[in-house]
Structures are given as C-alpha cells and as structure tokens.
Amino acid sequence: ITVARRMTRVQLIEGQQRAKYLSSTFIPDQGQRAPLIRDTIRSQDLENLRIALENFYANNISQFPDEIPTNYERELCKFDAPSCGDYVDLRPLIPSYILSIPTDPLAPLDKNGTGYFVRRDKAGALILTAPYSERGFVVEVREE
C-alpha cells in the first residue's frame, strides 16, 4: 500500500497490467484451480467496471456512456488499443472512474477487445458479461 501511494496513475495501470499478465502466465500451472482463479479475476474486473459505470452515471445526469448498446452486447475496447472500431470505448472513464479497462485473462492478445461485454436491457439496466468464463456460467452484473 505504501508503494502504491508513491506511484503515478500510469505506473499503477502498468503494474495492474503486468500483474494480470503474470497471473495468466502462472495460473495454468494451478491445475484444476486455474478456472476458478480466472473466474475470480473476471468477477472482480466486472465489479470494478460496474462501480466505474455507476459513478459515471451518478455524475452525468443519470446517463451511461452513449456507446453502451441497448438489447445487444458489444465487447469493450482494450485500454491500449490503437483503434476501437466496433468495440465499446470506455477509455474516457480513465482515470476519473477507473484506472484501466480490464481484460479477461483468456482474451486473445492480438485483437482490440477485452473479452468483456456490455449492454443495457429494455428497462435500462446495465449488464456486464464475461463469456470466456470456464466454469459453466457467464458472470453477469446488473444494476437497475
């Protein structure tokens, strides 16, 4: 904690990215625990995104970012993607609402998507999903 207080936002983001990379590198050695560990990471990532989006919503006259679609899912754009194209770009939330846009531990490294998806349902509820989940379920966070 003391070290984190002395780090800049960029250093904190880089540290988070390196920790996630290292954990995805060494987690496969954990055997049957690996899927549970990755799903725990996914759950925390979605919780951090939910909190960031809730705070954005509260500070922007009860509005989510315009890019979040209604009734169909779109993948989130990576923090360091050169272009977001058809992905949902939540990078404007950085650093005010979240330090970085998290990436699923099994998301392909060669594309601009994070492996996490977002949408709003007909009632306007926010739904974040992690379809790479390995334990037979999709992590879903709803905020109404």
QUIBELNOR-V73044 format. One record per run of one state. SS is the DSSP state (H for helix, E for strand, L for the rest). FROM is the first residue (numbers start at 1). TO is the last residue. If there is no record, write none. Layout:
ss:SS from:FROM to:TO
ss:SS from:FROM to:TO
This chain:
ss:L from:1 to:1
ss:H from:2 to:6
ss:L from:7 to:8
ss:H from:9 to:30
ss:L from:31 to:32
ss:H from:33 to:59
ss:L from:60 to:69
ss:E from:70 to:70
ss:L from:71 to:73
ss:E from:74 to:77
ss:L from:78 to:87
ss:E from:88 to:88
ss:L from:89 to:90
ss:H from:91 to:93
ss:L from:94 to:112
ss:E from:113 to:120
ss:L from:121 to:125
ss:E from:126 to:130
ss:L from:131 to:138
ss:E from:139 to:143
ss:L from:144 to:144
